[in-house]
Amino acid sequence: VGGGFSQQDFVTAAIQRYTVFLGEKLGLTKRNELVVGRFAQIGWMVTLIGELVTGKGTLALAGQKTGDIAQAHPILTLFVAVLLLVAASSGSGRFLYNEGRDDR
């Protein structure tokens, strides 16, 4: 990004503009991330319970063919490997707070 601004300055400005237009109900706020995380946890538990009750995985319940990972397409295997790597790594992100609010 030219004009003497760093990429982080550009991203911060874009997020602040986004927050001004849409308010705090949408966006990268701590409250919203906690809510999304809770929904993900509930979805994960429902999936596990469904597998325990039916004996079939999510894809099998949706009528998709399932099989050995060695039979999967190489791109799918790479995608799963990248997801596992990202999930295992610790992030360096941070929440952006509005000035005057101390909800850290």
C-alpha positions as a Markdown table, in Angstrom:
| # | Residue | x | y | z |
|---|---|---|---|---|
| 1 | Val | 0.0 | 0.0 | 0.0 |
| 2 | Gly | 1.6 | 3.3 | -1.1 |
| 3 | Gly | 1.3 | 6.7 | 0.3 |
| 4 | Gly | 3.4 | 6.2 | 3.4 |
| 5 | Phe | 0.9 | 3.9 | 5.1 |
| 6 | Ser | 1.8 | 0.4 | 6.2 |
| 7 | Gln | -0.4 | -2.6 | 5.4 |
| 8 | Gln | -1.5 | -2.8 | 9.1 |
| 9 | Asp | -2.6 | 0.9 | 9.0 |
| 10 | Phe | -4.6 | 0.2 | 5.9 |
| 11 | Val | -6.3 | -2.9 | 7.5 |
| 12 | Thr | -7.0 | -1.0 | 10.8 |
| 13 | Ala | -8.6 | 1.9 | 8.8 |
| 14 | Ala | -10.7 | -0.5 | 6.8 |
| 15 | Ile | -11.9 | -2.3 | 10.0 |
| 16 | Gln | -12.7 | 1.0 | 11.6 |
| 17 | Arg | -14.7 | 2.2 | 8.6 |
| 18 | Tyr | -16.5 | -1.1 | 8.5 |
| 19 | Thr | -17.4 | -0.7 | 12.2 |
| 20 | Val | -18.6 | 2.9 | 11.6 |
| 21 | Phe | -21.0 | 1.8 | 8.8 |
| 22 | Leu | -22.3 | -1.4 | 10.3 |
| 23 | Gly | -22.0 | -0.7 | 14.0 |
| 24 | Glu | -20.7 | -3.1 | 16.6 |
| 25 | Lys | -23.3 | -5.8 | 15.9 |
| 26 | Leu | -21.1 | -7.1 | 13.0 |
| 27 | Gly | -17.3 | -7.2 | 12.8 |
| 28 | Leu | -14.3 | -8.3 | 14.7 |
| 29 | Thr | -15.3 | -7.6 | 18.2 |
| 30 | Lys | -14.6 | -9.8 | 21.2 |
| 31 | Arg | -18.3 | -10.4 | 21.9 |
| 32 | Asn | -19.0 | -11.5 | 18.3 |
| 33 | Glu | -16.0 | -13.8 | 18.3 |
| 34 | Leu | -17.1 | -15.4 | 21.5 |
| 35 | Val | -20.7 | -16.0 | 20.2 |
| 36 | Val | -19.3 | -17.5 | 16.9 |
| 37 | Gly | -17.0 | -19.8 | 19.0 |
| 38 | Arg | -19.9 | -21.0 | 21.1 |
| 39 | Phe | -22.0 | -21.8 | 18.1 |
| 40 | Ala | -19.0 | -23.7 | 16.7 |
| 41 | Gln | -18.7 | -25.7 | 19.9 |
| 42 | Ile | -22.4 | -26.5 | 19.9 |
| 43 | Gly | -22.2 | -27.6 | 16.2 |
| 44 | Trp | -19.2 | -29.8 | 17.0 |
| 45 | Met | -21.0 | -31.5 | 19.9 |
| 46 | Val | -24.2 | -32.1 | 17.8 |
| 47 | Thr | -22.0 | -33.7 | 15.1 |
| 48 | Leu | -20.3 | -36.0 | 17.6 |
| 49 | Ile | -23.6 | -37.0 | 19.2 |
| 50 | Gly | -25.1 | -37.7 | 15.7 |
| 51 | Glu | -22.2 | -39.9 | 14.9 |
| 52 | Leu | -22.5 | -41.8 | 18.2 |
| 53 | Val | -26.3 | -42.3 | 17.7 |
| 54 | Thr | -26.3 | -43.3 | 14.0 |
| 55 | Gly | -22.8 | -44.8 | 13.6 |
| 56 | Lys | -22.3 | -42.8 | 10.5 |
| 57 | Gly | -20.3 | -39.6 | 9.9 |
| 58 | Thr | -21.6 | -36.3 | 8.7 |
| 59 | Leu | -20.8 | -37.0 | 5.0 |
| 60 | Ala | -22.4 | -40.4 | 5.1 |
| 61 | Leu | -25.6 | -38.9 | 6.6 |
| 62 | Ala | -25.7 | -36.4 | 3.8 |
| 63 | Gly | -25.5 | -39.3 | 1.3 |
| 64 | Gln | -21.9 | -38.7 | 0.2 |
| 65 | Lys | -19.5 | -41.5 | -0.5 |
| 66 | Thr | -16.9 | -41.9 | 2.2 |
| 67 | Gly | -13.8 | -44.0 | 2.2 |
| 68 | Asp | -10.1 | -44.2 | 3.0 |
| 69 | Ile | -8.2 | -40.9 | 3.0 |
| 70 | Ala | -5.7 | -42.6 | 0.6 |
| 71 | Gln | -8.5 | -42.7 | -2.0 |
| 72 | Ala | -9.2 | -38.9 | -1.6 |
| 73 | His | -8.1 | -36.4 | -4.1 |
| 74 | Pro | -4.6 | -35.0 | -3.4 |
| 75 | Ile | -6.0 | -31.4 | -3.1 |
| 76 | Leu | -8.4 | -32.5 | -0.4 |
| 77 | Thr | -5.6 | -34.2 | 1.5 |
| 78 | Leu | -3.5 | -31.0 | 1.2 |
| 79 | Phe | -6.5 | -28.9 | 2.4 |
| 80 | Val | -7.0 | -31.1 | 5.5 |
| 81 | Ala | -3.2 | -31.0 | 6.3 |
| 82 | Val | -3.2 | -27.2 | 6.0 |
| 83 | Leu | -6.3 | -26.9 | 8.3 |
| 84 | Leu | -4.6 | -29.2 | 10.9 |
| 85 | Leu | -1.4 | -27.1 | 10.8 |
| 86 | Val | -3.3 | -23.8 | 11.2 |
| 87 | Ala | -5.4 | -25.2 | 14.0 |
| 88 | Ala | -2.3 | -26.4 | 15.9 |
| 89 | Ser | -0.4 | -23.1 | 15.5 |
| 90 | Ser | -0.9 | -20.3 | 18.0 |
| 91 | Gly | -2.2 | -17.2 | 16.5 |
| 92 | Ser | -0.8 | -13.7 | 17.0 |
| 93 | Gly | -4.0 | -11.8 | 16.3 |
| 94 | Arg | -5.6 | -9.3 | 18.6 |
| 95 | Phe | -9.0 | -7.7 | 19.0 |
| 96 | Leu | -9.4 | -4.1 | 18.0 |
| 97 | Tyr | -11.1 | -2.1 | 20.7 |
| 98 | Asn | -13.0 | 1.2 | 20.4 |
| 99 | Glu | -11.4 | 4.1 | 22.1 |
| 100 | Gly | -12.8 | 4.8 | 25.5 |
| 101 | Arg | -13.9 | 1.2 | 26.1 |
| 102 | Asp | -12.0 | -1.1 | 28.4 |
| 103 | Asp | -13.5 | -4.5 | 27.8 |
| 104 | Arg | -10.2 | -6.3 | 27.4 |
